[in-house]
Amino acid sequence: MLVVVSGACTTQYNSRMSSELHSDRLAEGAASPFARMPSPDSSIFSSKPFIFIIQGKQLYVHAALIADCSEPLDRMINGHLSEAQQGFAILEDVDEGTFVRFIRWAYSKDYPAPEHALVESCNETTETSKDACAFDEDFGWGTWSTKKDKKKKNTGQSSSLKGSLRESFIMQYDLLSSGHTFDPSIPGPRGNVAPEEDYTEVFLGHARMYVFAEKYDIQPLKTLALLKLHRTLSIFTLFPERIGDIMTLLKYVYANTAETVDGNEDIRPMLAHYIGTEMETLSKDGEIKDIMLDNGEMLGDFLKMFASRVSCQ
């Protein structure tokens, strides 16, 4: 059996949210650690080993366990493909970290997030883009307009919409987490506390797992990756210095996923919703405007989300 050792990062965005998430984890984990792990006498553990070669490294797994997770992988292990005859498969579309976390999930039905990085503090303030791309209204997000004489309108309504977006985004956690159990030995998500904490790899770790699960038709893992990303974003403080973390996540997701077909259970609508909750900060950097103008699907997802929320006001 492959032993996976990894860590996940932990701080607080606000005490209420962190307390609620911790309570949820205790309740979820209390049912049983490794609740869905195969029993010791399961035939899975007596199955032949199969080798996956990831980035040149050989990883050994119980063939029956992995085959049980995914039909495409089952065909690779037990079918008539050359991999089944050879006893090994080379996967060039996944990195080692993602595949190791997948193996951890296969055995315990949970996986640890990558750790965040610490970067040097930058005293330079992010400047608002000088390019004009103004909305006619400031919906509590600030504006991309360069017109100095433009005044804010409907401040109360704007704050209400912004608050509503944030509240509804957090409430999605209850819907996404329904029916999931978590390995209590794996720390839950943490909120960042300083601009020097780079969460790029934390976000990408969950996004890569989502993409991997989607490609190999592993729906429970796909849903779990979406849930973990959502929970992390829910307690993430978007310092101006960390806008790049979100930009990298958006670029990766829209480059590696297809257009949404399943509504709110897909990663794209979830991220469009998150953009709405943080547009005031994101709009301080010109890159979000450039990305949306270059990516019609992202802009379409955002406008669709925005229209649905405005209609509910």
Phi, psi and omega in degrees: 000139178281129178263126182251127176239121180205168180232165174228156188270148180218116163216198182233138172274308168213152189298325182295309183295317181296321179296319180295317180294322179294318178297318178300316182296319179298318180294319182291317184283336184298332182302316175175132173293137182054045187305322184256016178289140180303146179291154183303330181269009180295146179294345179302318185283349176258004180285157181294150176284149175234145184252128170251130178257113184240118181052041177084356182255136180273127177240123183264135180222162172286120186303315185295325181294312182291320179297327180289340183277330193210129177296315178300319178289327176299316179296326180292325184272318188244356185275206183258011178286161181298328180300320181296323180288324183279332183086011176208159179221141176257117178255115182260359184256016181215145178272163184299316182301316180295317183290323177297319177293327175297317178298318177301317179295319182302325181274326188240352184065028171206163178211150180277148177281155172296160179276154175281166179246155175254128180241162180293144180292140178242122183275353181284133180276135178297128182267143176293139180303141179274351179287140180275124176205064193273142167277153178289336179235153172259102184272043179081008183251359191086192182215155175264009182283148175257007180284117185288336184268008181282129182255151177290146179235151174049052184302318179298315180294322180297313180298323180296317180295316180298315179296321179295319178298316181296315181296315181292328178295315179295322181295338178300335180303317181298322181287317183290327187275354182303124176087000181263142171245156184232147175288115183293348177281350179260120180302145177285178181294152178240153174267142178285156181235354184216149180297339182282353181273107183272118184257014183306310183290331176297310180296313182294329178301315179288321180294319178296322178295320177300313181296317179298313181295325179292317182295321184259017172055055178244080188301316180300321179290322178299315180294320179296318179297319177297317179298315181295320177295317180298316181296322180291316178297328182295333181245016180271128175271117183274084172292149178306327180291344184254011176301324179299329178299317181288321179299318179296319178299312181299315181298317181295313183298313183286343176272342188236007177233160180268170179301142185298135176233342185253016175069224189291350179273001178262159186286328183295310178298326178297318179289326176298321177296317179297319178305318180298322181290336185240017184298329180301319178281316182299327183288350177286347179243132184291348186293325181297322177296314181297318181297315182293321180290329179277337184242095183299328181291321178294315178298319179297318178297318181294314181294324178296315178297315182297316180298319181292325180286320179296321181294340180270352182286000000 
